């Protein structure tokens, strides 16, 4: 009986230990109307730089979309949206502050 309990406890500890260290790699696409050129991507990348967990940024200028691959255990979508809006770029459900938009180059406003 004691051997069975010890086995079950060891198995549970092993399963819990491996579950805690997995990455949760997510891909999210953001609709950004001001995403028009490489300069806009650079400005957004600079705003995302302080955030840990961003792995890749891929722009689609034709559709005004930015796809971001990130670690969901470290970073949340709301953090990304906030950083994008604070850089002066409006999202469909999160408009940028007019003061932040005014800081953008004329062609990105």
C-alpha positions as CSV (number, residue, x, y, z in Angstrom):
1,X,0.0,0.0,0.0
2,X,2.8,2.4,0.9
3,X,4.6,1.6,-2.3
4,X,1.5,2.5,-4.3
5,X,1.1,5.8,-2.6
6,X,4.7,6.6,-3.1
7,X,4.4,5.7,-6.8
8,X,1.3,7.9,-7.3
9,X,2.9,10.9,-5.5
10,X,6.1,10.5,-7.6
11,X,4.0,10.3,-10.8
12,X,1.9,13.3,-9.9
13,X,5.1,15.4,-9.1
14,X,6.6,14.4,-12.4
15,X,3.5,15.3,-14.4
16,X,3.2,18.7,-12.6
17,X,6.9,19.5,-13.1
18,X,6.8,18.9,-16.8
19,X,3.5,20.9,-17.3
20,X,4.9,24.0,-15.7
21,X,7.8,24.5,-18.1
22,X,6.0,24.2,-21.4
23,X,5.9,27.3,-23.6
24,X,2.5,28.5,-24.9
25,X,3.5,29.8,-28.3
26,X,0.6,31.8,-29.8
27,X,0.0,33.7,-33.0
28,X,-2.2,36.7,-33.1
29,X,-3.0,38.9,-36.1
30,X,-3.8,42.6,-35.5
31,X,-5.7,44.9,-37.9
32,X,-3.8,48.2,-38.0
33,X,-5.0,50.6,-40.7
34,X,-1.8,52.8,-40.3
35,X,0.4,49.8,-41.1
36,X,1.6,51.1,-44.5
37,X,5.4,50.7,-44.7
38,X,8.6,49.4,-43.0
39,X,8.8,52.5,-40.9
40,X,5.4,51.7,-39.2
41,X,6.7,48.1,-38.4
42,X,9.9,49.5,-36.9
43,X,7.9,51.9,-34.7
44,X,5.7,49.1,-33.5
45,X,8.7,46.7,-33.0
46,X,10.3,49.4,-30.9
47,X,7.2,49.7,-28.7
48,X,7.1,45.9,-28.3
49,X,10.8,45.6,-27.5
50,X,10.4,46.1,-23.7
51,X,7.8,43.2,-23.6
52,X,9.3,39.8,-23.0
53,X,7.9,36.9,-25.0
54,X,7.6,38.4,-28.5
55,X,9.2,35.9,-30.9
56,X,8.4,37.2,-34.4
57,X,6.6,40.1,-36.1
58,X,5.3,39.7,-39.7
59,X,3.6,42.6,-41.5
60,X,1.1,42.3,-44.3
61,X,1.0,45.8,-45.8
62,X,-1.7,45.0,-48.4
63,X,-4.2,44.0,-45.8
64,X,-2.9,46.3,-43.0
65,X,-2.3,43.4,-40.7
66,X,0.5,42.6,-38.3
67,X,1.0,39.0,-37.2
68,X,2.9,38.5,-33.9
69,X,4.1,35.2,-32.5
70,X,4.6,35.3,-28.8
71,X,4.9,33.2,-25.6
72,X,1.4,33.2,-24.0
73,X,2.8,32.2,-20.6
74,X,4.9,35.4,-20.5
75,X,2.8,37.9,-22.5
76,X,-0.9,38.6,-23.0
77,X,-2.7,40.0,-26.0
78,X,-3.9,43.0,-24.0
79,X,-0.2,43.9,-23.3
80,X,0.5,43.8,-27.0
81,X,-2.5,45.9,-27.9
82,X,-1.6,48.4,-25.3
83,X,1.9,48.8,-26.6
84,X,0.7,49.2,-30.2
85,X,-1.9,51.8,-29.1
86,X,0.7,53.7,-27.0
87,X,3.0,53.8,-30.1
88,X,0.2,55.8,-31.8
89,X,-1.4,53.0,-33.9
90,X,-5.1,52.4,-33.6
91,X,-6.7,49.0,-33.3
92,X,-10.4,48.3,-34.1
93,X,-11.3,48.0,-30.4
94,X,-8.5,50.1,-29.0
95,X,-8.0,53.6,-30.5
96,X,-4.7,55.3,-30.0
97,X,-4.6,58.5,-27.9
98,X,-4.6,61.5,-30.2
99,X,-1.4,62.8,-28.6
100,X,0.3,59.5,-29.4
101,X,-1.0,59.7,-33.0
102,X,0.4,63.2,-33.3
103,X,3.9,61.9,-32.6
104,X,3.8,59.6,-35.7
105,X,5.3,60.7,-39.0
106,X,2.8,62.6,-41.2
107,X,2.4,59.6,-43.6
108,X,1.3,57.3,-40.8
109,X,-1.3,59.4,-39.2
